[in-house]
Amino acid sequence: MVNKSGRFLLLAVAIVAIVNGSQGANILGLFPSLSPSHLIIQMSAAKALAERGHNVTVVTTLKPVVNHKNINMVQVPISKEEAQQMSDTIGAMTKSDNSNMALSLLRMMGQMDFMFRKNAETLMDDRVKELYLNKDNKFDLVLSGYFMNDFQLGFARKVNAPVIVLATMPPNQMLNPLIGNPLEVAYVPSINDSVEKGKALTFRQRLTGYLTSTSFGLFQYLTERRNRKLFKEIFGDDPTIPEYSEMLKNTSLIFFASHAASEGPIRPNVPGAIEIGGIQIKDKPDPLPRNMAEFLGNATDGAILLSLGSNVKGSHLKPDTVVKMFNVLSKLKQRVIWKWEDLEKTPGKSDNILYSKWLPQDDILAHPKIKLFINHAGKGGITEAQYHGKPMLSLPVFADQPGNAEAMVKKGFGLTLSLLTLEEQPFQEAILEILSNPQYAQKVASFSSLYRDRPMTARESVIYWTEYVIRHHGAAHLQSPLVHMNFIAANNIDLYALFAGILVILVLILRALVKIIHRRFFSKSKKEKTH
């Protein structure tokens, strides 16, 4: 009888566990960035959680390409005027030399102000405020999409939930303070540089890294000042919300779109830094649209994919640059899929070129006929090319793209040219070099194997650590003490000042003793001599 009761109890416990396990958590994703490429990575993480069975609500301004039937969308769409303003901002960036990221960010502060203002306005929209004003809404976690918008973290406090920041970049000077990740300028290169395997940073690299870090320091100061202002504007009417700097300390984890073990740089990371590089890449590619599948299927000499990302449009390029690109590509024996928005005004007609407004980029790169990817060196595109083992020719435009391109070249995955000063001959020579020299394809294929070799996939990492934070109602126990220390304490400046003060006092005491001894013995000797 006791045995039967015990079995019944175990069965009941198992049933309860199964029922409870099937009840998903309520997760809120705040992804109001105006960059479609950022949204792809953010929505890919949200999709993984929705597929897991969690109830995911997402706030966006753009209509996402990646989605899931179980994701509840709250879209605050931008107007036609705002879309044009965004396009004009990107267009202005393409016409400037942005090879130095820190300096280009400082120069573009005014241009980017519109993006941050729209982010703040999205959070103040009635449809979004309803998420915390309606007391029936209960959230177990907030995923905060990062774009230098730390003020957004206040929303997690409004819904009384822990927060994970979802970044579309590797650990860097802008994000590290949120989790106390150390800034190691001496041996971790700046974003515009790369360290070759088995080598240390040169003097020039360390000098460049220090100067870049200093420039970023100024950019951080200006960004923080703007963030404080927007934070007060959005949440200032709530007397219970903590002060801005205190609110930042509530970050549980950061999901970084990187994989340092293969990509580098090798650097110390605190437990709160979780790398999910490649989260947007499917385990199995979806079938291509019929016209693309047929176009690539008939590419007997292979094919090239050309895409300058989701932000840069063909209309942003100088007309003569477009002509030069078409003149080169139309003469190749390879077929070319070219991302081009205005199908009524294409660069030209050629049997080997297929234009398309939108591209399933990950699925195309997975196709065996693709032999080269001409890109803008965006982090997402380079990640997908590396994963699928495709060599690249990068034409960087702004932000982290010049640094990404340089790092890619140093690893031997391809070549880079300036889009701003592109000429036909160098463009043609670079394409033919990559297509004819097998070393580029071999090196990126070898990297692909390394990139995929990890204890958990990006998707598994997102699911595990999200559920970890939910289970423990935050991850304060993983937080580095550095989060709660100011610059002076974090760098032991007060200790050095104390030691310097003690040393000065000891020197003064020793000097006084020497004077006393000198006077006593010198005076005594002088008196004896006189006597």
C-alpha positions as CSV (number, residue, x, y, z in Angstrom):
1,M,0.0,0.0,0.0
2,V,2.8,2.3,1.0
3,N,4.7,1.4,-2.2
4,K,1.6,2.2,-4.4
5,S,1.2,5.6,-2.6
6,G,4.8,6.4,-3.2
7,R,4.4,5.7,-6.9
8,F,1.3,7.7,-7.1
9,L,3.1,10.7,-5.4
10,L,6.0,10.4,-7.8
11,L,3.6,10.4,-10.7
12,A,1.8,13.4,-9.4
13,V,5.1,15.3,-8.9
14,A,6.1,14.4,-12.5
15,I,2.8,15.6,-13.9
16,V,3.0,18.9,-12.0
17,A,6.6,19.4,-13.2
18,I,5.6,18.8,-16.8
19,V,2.6,21.2,-16.5
20,N,4.7,23.9,-14.9
21,G,7.5,23.4,-17.4
22,S,5.2,23.9,-20.3
23,Q,4.1,27.3,-18.9
24,G,6.3,29.8,-20.6
25,A,7.6,33.0,-19.0
26,N,6.4,36.4,-20.1
27,I,9.2,38.2,-21.8
28,L,9.2,41.8,-23.1
29,G,11.6,42.8,-25.9
30,L,12.3,46.5,-26.5
31,F,13.7,46.7,-30.0
32,P,13.0,50.3,-31.3
33,S,16.2,50.7,-33.3
34,L,15.8,52.2,-36.7
35,S,18.4,49.8,-38.1
36,P,16.9,46.7,-39.8
37,S,20.1,44.7,-39.4
38,H,20.0,45.3,-35.6
39,L,16.4,44.2,-35.6
40,I,17.2,40.9,-37.4
41,I,19.6,39.9,-34.6
42,Q,17.3,41.0,-31.8
43,M,14.2,39.3,-33.3
44,S,16.2,36.1,-33.9
45,A,16.8,35.9,-30.1
46,A,13.1,36.6,-29.5
47,K,12.1,33.9,-32.0
48,A,14.3,31.3,-30.2
49,L,12.5,32.1,-27.0
50,A,9.1,32.0,-28.6
51,E,9.9,28.6,-30.2
52,R,10.9,27.4,-26.7
53,G,7.3,28.2,-25.5
54,H,7.7,31.5,-23.8
55,N,5.2,34.3,-24.3
56,V,7.2,37.1,-26.0
57,T,5.9,40.7,-26.6
58,V,8.1,42.9,-28.8
59,V,8.1,46.7,-29.2
60,T,9.5,47.9,-32.5
61,T,9.4,50.8,-34.9
62,L,10.2,48.8,-38.0
63,K,8.3,45.8,-39.4
64,P,10.6,42.8,-38.6
65,V,11.8,40.4,-41.3
66,V,12.3,37.7,-38.7
67,N,9.2,36.9,-36.8
68,H,7.2,34.0,-35.1
69,K,3.5,33.4,-34.8
70,N,3.7,33.4,-31.0
71,I,5.3,36.8,-30.8
72,N,2.9,39.6,-29.9
73,M,4.0,42.7,-31.8
74,V,3.6,46.3,-30.6
75,Q,4.7,48.4,-33.5
76,V,5.0,52.2,-33.3
77,P,5.7,52.8,-37.0
78,I,7.8,55.7,-38.3
79,S,6.2,58.2,-40.6
80,K,7.2,58.8,-44.3
81,E,8.9,62.0,-43.2
82,E,10.9,60.1,-40.5
83,A,11.8,57.3,-42.9
84,Q,13.1,60.0,-45.4
85,Q,15.1,61.7,-42.6
86,M,16.6,58.3,-41.6
87,S,17.5,57.7,-45.3
88,D,19.1,61.2,-45.6
89,T,21.1,60.6,-42.4
90,I,22.5,57.3,-43.8
91,G,23.1,59.0,-47.2
92,A,25.2,61.7,-45.5
93,M,27.3,59.1,-43.7
94,T,28.1,57.3,-47.0
95,K,29.6,60.5,-48.4
96,S,32.2,61.0,-45.6
97,D,35.4,59.3,-44.7
98,N,34.5,57.2,-41.7
99,S,37.6,55.1,-41.4
100,N,38.2,56.1,-37.8
101,M,35.1,54.9,-35.8
102,A,35.5,57.1,-32.7
103,L,36.1,60.3,-34.7
104,S,33.2,59.5,-37.1
105,L,30.9,58.9,-34.2
106,L,31.8,62.2,-32.7
107,R,31.2,63.9,-36.1
108,M,27.8,62.1,-36.5
109,M,26.5,62.9,-33.0
110,G,24.1,65.5,-34.5
111,Q,23.0,63.4,-37.4
112,M,22.2,60.5,-35.1
113,D,20.2,62.6,-32.6
114,F,17.1,61.8,-34.6
115,M,17.5,58.1,-34.0
116,F,17.7,58.5,-30.2
117,R,14.8,60.9,-30.2
118,K,12.7,58.4,-32.0
119,N,13.7,55.7,-29.6
120,A,12.6,57.8,-26.7
121,E,9.3,58.8,-28.4
122,T,8.6,55.1,-28.9
123,L,8.8,54.4,-25.2
124,M,6.5,57.3,-24.5
125,D,3.9,56.2,-27.0
126,D,0.5,55.2,-25.3
127,R,0.6,51.8,-26.8
128,V,3.9,51.1,-25.2
129,K,3.2,52.8,-21.8
130,E,0.1,50.5,-21.6
131,L,2.5,47.6,-21.0
132,Y,3.2,48.9,-17.5
133,L,0.1,51.0,-16.8
134,N,-2.1,47.9,-17.3
135,K,-1.5,46.1,-14.0
136,D,-2.7,42.8,-15.6
137,N,0.5,42.7,-17.6
138,K,3.2,40.7,-15.8
139,F,6.7,40.4,-17.2
140,D,9.4,38.0,-15.9
141,L,12.2,39.6,-18.0
142,V,13.0,42.5,-20.3
143,L,15.3,42.1,-23.3
144,S,16.6,45.6,-24.1
145,G,18.0,46.0,-27.6
146,Y,21.1,48.2,-27.4
147,F,21.9,51.2,-29.6
148,M,23.6,53.6,-27.1
149,N,20.2,53.9,-25.4
150,D,20.9,53.1,-21.8
151,F,17.9,55.3,-20.8
152,Q,15.8,52.4,-22.1
153,L,16.8,50.3,-19.1
154,G,14.4,52.3,-16.9
155,F,11.5,50.5,-18.6
156,A,12.5,47.2,-16.8
157,R,12.0,49.0,-13.5
158,K,8.5,50.2,-14.6
159,V,7.5,46.5,-15.2
160,N,9.4,45.3,-12.2
161,A,11.5,42.7,-14.1
162,P,15.2,41.9,-14.4
163,V,16.8,43.0,-17.7
164,I,19.2,41.5,-20.2
165,V,20.8,43.8,-22.7
166,L,20.9,42.4,-26.3
167,A,23.8,43.9,-28.2
168,T,24.6,43.5,-31.9
169,M,28.4,43.9,-31.3
170,P,31.3,42.4,-29.3
171,P,32.2,43.6,-25.8
172,N,33.4,47.2,-26.1
173,Q,34.0,50.4,-24.1
174,M,30.4,51.5,-24.4
175,L,28.8,48.4,-23.0
176,N,31.5,47.1,-20.6
177,P,30.5,49.4,-17.7
178,L,27.0,47.9,-17.5
179,I,28.4,44.6,-16.2
180,G,31.8,45.7,-15.0
181,N,33.7,44.1,-17.9
182,P,37.3,45.3,-17.6
183,L,38.7,47.7,-20.3
184,E,42.1,46.3,-21.2
185,V,43.5,48.8,-23.7
186,A,47.1,47.5,-23.4
187,Y,46.4,44.1,-24.9
188,V,42.8,44.1,-26.2
189,P,42.8,46.0,-29.6
190,S,40.5,48.9,-30.4
191,I,37.5,48.2,-32.6
192,N,39.5,49.5,-35.7
193,D,42.3,46.9,-35.3
194,S,43.0,43.2,-35.1
195,V,45.7,41.1,-33.5
196,E,47.2,38.2,-35.5
197,K,47.2,34.8,-33.7
198,G,50.2,34.2,-31.6
199,K,51.3,37.9,-31.6
200,A,51.2,40.7,-29.2
201,L,50.1,44.3,-29.9
202,T,52.7,46.4,-31.4
203,F,53.6,49.8,-30.1
204,R,51.6,51.4,-32.9
205,Q,48.6,49.3,-32.1
206,R,48.7,50.1,-28.4
207,L,49.1,53.8,-29.2
208,T,46.2,53.7,-31.6
209,G,44.1,51.8,-29.1
210,Y,44.8,54.3,-26.4
211,L,44.0,57.3,-28.6
212,T,40.8,55.6,-29.8
213,S,39.8,54.8,-26.2
214,T,40.3,58.4,-25.3
215,S,38.1,59.5,-28.2
216,F,35.5,57.0,-27.1
217,G,35.7,58.5,-23.6
218,L,34.6,61.8,-25.0
219,F,31.8,60.2,-27.1
220,Q,30.7,58.3,-24.0
221,Y,30.5,61.5,-22.0
222,L,28.3,63.1,-24.6
223,T,26.2,60.0,-25.0
224,E,25.6,59.7,-21.3
225,R,24.6,63.4,-21.0
226,R,22.0,62.8,-23.7
227,N,20.8,59.6,-22.1
228,R,20.4,61.3,-18.7
229,K,18.3,63.9,-20.4
230,L,16.1,61.4,-22.2
231,F,15.8,59.2,-19.1
232,K,14.5,62.1,-17.1
233,E,12.1,63.1,-19.9
234,I,10.6,59.5,-20.1
235,F,10.6,58.5,-16.5
236,G,11.0,61.7,-14.6
237,D,7.4,61.8,-13.4
238,D,7.9,58.6,-11.4
239,P,9.3,59.4,-7.9
240,T,9.9,55.7,-7.2
241,I,12.3,55.1,-10.1
242,P,16.0,55.2,-9.1
243,E,18.5,57.8,-10.3
244,Y,20.0,57.2,-13.7
245,S,23.4,55.9,-12.7
246,E,21.8,53.6,-10.1
247,M,19.3,52.2,-12.6
248,L,22.2,51.1,-14.9
249,K,23.4,48.8,-12.1
250,N,20.4,46.5,-12.5
251,T,21.6,44.9,-15.7
252,S,21.8,41.1,-15.2
253,L,23.6,40.0,-18.4
254,I,24.6,41.2,-21.8
255,F,24.1,39.1,-24.9
256,F,27.0,40.0,-27.3
257,A,26.8,39.1,-31.0
258,S,30.3,37.7,-31.1
259,H,32.4,34.6,-30.5
260,A,35.8,35.6,-29.1
261,A,37.2,32.0,-29.2
262,S,37.2,32.1,-33.0
263,E,36.9,35.8,-33.9
264,G,39.0,37.3,-31.2
265,P,40.2,39.3,-29.6
266,I,41.0,37.0,-26.7
267,R,40.1,39.1,-23.6
268,P,38.9,38.7,-20.0
269,N,35.1,38.7,-19.7
270,V,33.0,38.6,-16.5
271,P,30.3,35.9,-16.2
272,G,27.7,38.4,-17.2
273,A,29.1,38.6,-20.7
274,I,27.4,35.9,-22.8
275,E,28.4,35.6,-26.5
276,I,25.7,34.6,-29.0
277,G,27.4,35.3,-32.3
278,G,25.5,33.9,-35.2
279,I,22.1,33.8,-33.5
280,Q,20.5,35.0,-36.7
281,I,21.8,32.0,-38.7
282,K,19.4,29.1,-39.3
283,D,20.4,25.6,-38.4
284,K,19.0,24.6,-41.8
285,P,18.5,27.2,-44.6
286,D,15.0,27.9,-45.9
287,P,14.3,27.2,-49.6
288,L,15.1,30.2,-51.8
289,P,12.5,32.1,-53.8
290,R,11.9,30.3,-57.1
291,N,13.6,33.0,-59.3
292,M,16.7,33.0,-57.1
293,A,16.9,29.2,-56.9
294,E,16.7,28.9,-60.7
295,F,19.2,31.8,-61.2
296,L,21.8,30.1,-58.9
297,G,21.0,26.6,-60.2
298,N,22.1,27.7,-63.7
299,A,25.3,29.4,-62.5
300,T,27.7,27.0,-64.0
301,D,30.7,29.3,-63.2
302,G,29.5,30.1,-59.7
303,A,27.8,33.2,-58.4
304,I,28.4,36.4,-56.4
305,L,26.2,38.1,-53.8
306,L,26.3,41.9,-53.6
307,S,24.6,43.6,-50.6
308,L,25.6,46.7,-48.8
309,G,23.2,46.0,-45.9
310,S,19.8,47.1,-44.9
311,N,20.6,50.7,-44.2
312,V,22.6,51.7,-47.3
313,K,20.5,51.9,-50.4
314,G,21.5,52.2,-54.0
315,S,20.3,55.8,-54.1
316,H,22.8,56.7,-51.4
317,L,25.7,55.8,-53.7
318,K,27.3,58.3,-56.1
319,P,25.9,57.6,-59.6
320,D,29.4,57.2,-61.1
321,T,30.3,54.6,-58.4
322,V,27.2,52.6,-59.4
323,V,28.2,52.8,-63.1
324,K,31.7,51.6,-62.3
325,M,30.3,48.6,-60.3
326,F,27.9,47.7,-63.0
327,N,30.6,47.9,-65.7
328,V,32.8,45.4,-63.8
329,L,30.0,43.0,-62.7
330,S,28.3,42.8,-66.0
331,K,31.5,41.5,-67.7
332,L,32.0,38.6,-65.3
333,K,31.3,35.0,-66.2
334,Q,29.8,34.5,-62.7
335,R,26.2,35.3,-62.0
336,V,25.5,38.2,-59.6
337,I,22.6,38.7,-57.2
338,W,22.5,42.4,-56.4
339,K,20.4,44.0,-53.7
340,W,18.8,47.0,-55.3
341,E,15.7,48.8,-54.0
342,D,14.4,50.6,-57.0
343,L,13.7,47.9,-59.6
344,E,12.4,50.6,-62.0
345,K,15.8,52.3,-62.1
346,T,18.5,49.6,-61.9
347,P,22.2,50.2,-62.7
348,G,21.7,48.5,-66.1
349,K,20.5,45.3,-67.7
350,S,22.7,42.2,-68.0
351,D,21.9,38.5,-68.3
352,N,24.3,37.7,-65.5
353,I,22.7,40.1,-62.9
354,L,19.6,39.6,-60.9
355,Y,18.3,42.6,-58.9
356,S,16.2,42.2,-55.8
357,K,14.7,44.6,-53.3
358,W,15.1,42.2,-50.4
359,L,17.4,39.2,-50.0
360,P,17.2,36.2,-47.7
361,Q,21.0,36.8,-47.2
362,D,21.7,33.9,-44.8
363,D,19.9,31.4,-47.1
364,I,21.7,32.7,-50.2
365,L,25.1,32.5,-48.5
366,A,24.4,28.9,-47.6
367,H,24.0,28.0,-51.3
368,P,27.0,26.1,-52.7
369,K,27.1,28.2,-55.9
370,I,28.0,31.4,-54.0
371,K,31.8,32.0,-54.4
372,L,32.1,35.6,-53.2
373,F,30.2,38.0,-51.0
374,I,30.6,41.7,-51.7
375,N,29.4,43.5,-48.6
376,H,29.7,46.6,-46.5
377,A,31.5,44.8,-43.6
378,G,28.5,45.0,-41.3
379,K,28.9,42.6,-38.3
380,G,25.8,40.5,-39.2
381,G,26.9,40.0,-42.8
382,I,30.5,39.1,-42.0
383,T,29.3,36.7,-39.4
384,E,27.0,34.9,-41.9
385,A,29.8,34.7,-44.5
386,Q,32.2,33.3,-42.0
387,Y,29.7,30.8,-40.8
388,H,29.0,29.6,-44.4
389,G,32.7,29.7,-45.4
390,K,32.4,32.4,-48.1
391,P,35.3,34.7,-49.0
392,M,34.5,38.5,-49.1
393,L,35.2,41.8,-50.7
394,S,34.2,44.5,-48.2
395,L,33.3,48.1,-49.1
396,P,32.8,49.6,-45.6
397,V,30.8,52.8,-45.1
398,F,30.6,53.9,-41.4
399,A,30.6,52.9,-37.7
400,D,32.4,49.6,-37.0
401,Q,32.5,48.6,-40.6
402,P,36.1,49.8,-41.5
403,G,37.4,47.9,-38.4
404,N,35.4,44.8,-39.3
405,A,36.8,44.9,-42.9
406,E,40.4,45.3,-41.7
407,A,40.1,42.4,-39.2
408,M,38.6,40.2,-42.0
409,V,41.5,41.0,-44.3
410,K,44.1,40.2,-41.6
411,K,42.5,36.8,-41.1
412,G,42.9,36.1,-44.8
413,F,39.1,35.9,-45.7
414,G,39.2,38.4,-48.5
415,L,40.0,42.0,-49.4
416,T,38.7,45.5,-48.8
417,L,38.3,48.7,-50.9
418,S,37.0,52.2,-50.2
419,L,33.5,52.6,-51.5
420,L,34.0,56.4,-51.4
421,T,36.9,56.3,-53.9
422,L,36.0,53.1,-55.8
423,E,37.5,52.7,-59.3
424,E,36.8,50.1,-61.9
425,Q,40.3,48.5,-62.2
426,P,40.9,47.9,-58.5
427,F,37.4,46.6,-58.1
428,Q,37.8,44.2,-61.0
429,E,41.2,43.1,-59.8
430,A,40.0,42.5,-56.3
431,I,37.1,40.3,-57.5
432,L,39.3,38.2,-59.8
433,E,42.0,37.8,-57.2
434,I,39.5,36.4,-54.6
435,L,37.8,34.2,-57.2
436,S,41.0,32.8,-58.7
437,N,43.1,32.4,-55.5
438,P,41.8,29.4,-53.4
439,Q,43.6,30.5,-50.2
440,Y,40.7,33.0,-49.3
441,A,38.0,30.3,-49.5
442,Q,40.3,27.8,-47.7
443,K,41.0,30.1,-44.8
444,V,37.4,31.1,-44.3
445,A,36.2,27.5,-44.6
446,S,38.7,26.5,-41.9
447,F,37.4,29.4,-39.7
448,S,33.8,28.2,-40.3
449,S,34.6,24.9,-38.7
450,L,36.1,26.7,-35.7
451,Y,33.2,29.2,-35.4
452,R,30.7,26.4,-35.2
453,D,32.6,24.4,-32.6
454,R,31.2,25.5,-29.2
455,P,29.6,23.8,-26.2
456,M,26.2,25.4,-26.9
457,T,24.8,26.9,-30.0
458,A,23.9,30.6,-30.0
459,R,20.3,29.6,-29.8
460,E,20.9,27.3,-26.8
461,S,22.9,30.0,-25.1
462,V,20.1,32.6,-25.4
463,I,17.5,30.1,-24.1
464,Y,19.6,28.8,-21.2
465,W,20.8,32.2,-19.9
466,T,17.4,33.9,-20.4
467,E,15.8,31.1,-18.3
468,Y,18.6,31.3,-15.8
469,V,17.9,35.0,-15.1
470,I,14.2,34.3,-14.9
471,R,14.7,31.4,-12.5
472,H,16.8,33.5,-10.1
473,H,14.8,36.7,-10.6
474,G,17.9,38.5,-11.9
475,A,21.6,37.7,-11.7
476,A,23.0,40.1,-9.1
477,H,25.2,37.3,-7.8
478,L,27.1,37.4,-11.1
479,Q,27.7,41.1,-11.0
480,S,31.3,42.3,-10.9
481,P,32.2,44.7,-8.0
482,L,33.4,47.1,-10.7
483,V,29.8,48.0,-11.4
484,H,29.6,49.7,-8.0
485,M,33.0,51.4,-8.1
486,N,33.9,54.8,-9.4
487,F,36.9,55.5,-11.7
488,I,39.2,56.4,-8.7
489,A,38.4,53.2,-6.8
490,A,38.4,51.0,-9.8
491,N,41.9,52.1,-10.8
492,N,43.3,52.2,-7.2
493,I,44.1,55.9,-7.6
494,D,43.2,56.6,-4.0
495,L,45.6,53.8,-2.9
496,Y,48.4,55.2,-5.0
497,A,47.6,58.7,-3.6
498,L,47.8,57.2,-0.1
499,F,51.1,55.5,-0.8
500,A,52.5,58.6,-2.4
501,G,51.4,60.6,0.7
502,I,53.1,58.2,3.0
503,L,56.2,58.2,0.9
504,V,56.3,62.0,1.0
505,I,55.8,62.1,4.8
506,L,58.6,59.5,5.2
507,V,60.9,61.5,3.0
508,L,60.1,64.7,5.0
509,I,60.7,62.9,8.3
510,L,64.0,61.4,7.1
511,R,65.0,64.8,5.8
512,A,64.2,66.4,9.2
513,L,66.2,63.7,11.0
514,V,69.2,64.2,8.7
515,K,69.1,67.9,9.4
516,I,68.9,67.3,13.2
517,I,71.7,64.8,13.2
518,H,73.8,67.0,10.9
519,R,73.3,70.1,13.1
520,R,74.1,68.2,16.3
521,F,77.2,66.4,15.2
522,F,78.5,69.2,12.8
523,S,78.0,71.9,15.5
524,K,79.7,69.7,18.2
525,S,82.7,69.0,15.9
526,K,83.0,72.6,15.1
527,K,83.0,73.7,18.8
528,E,85.6,71.1,19.7
529,K,87.8,72.2,16.8
530,T,87.5,75.9,17.9
531,H,88.3,75.0,21.6
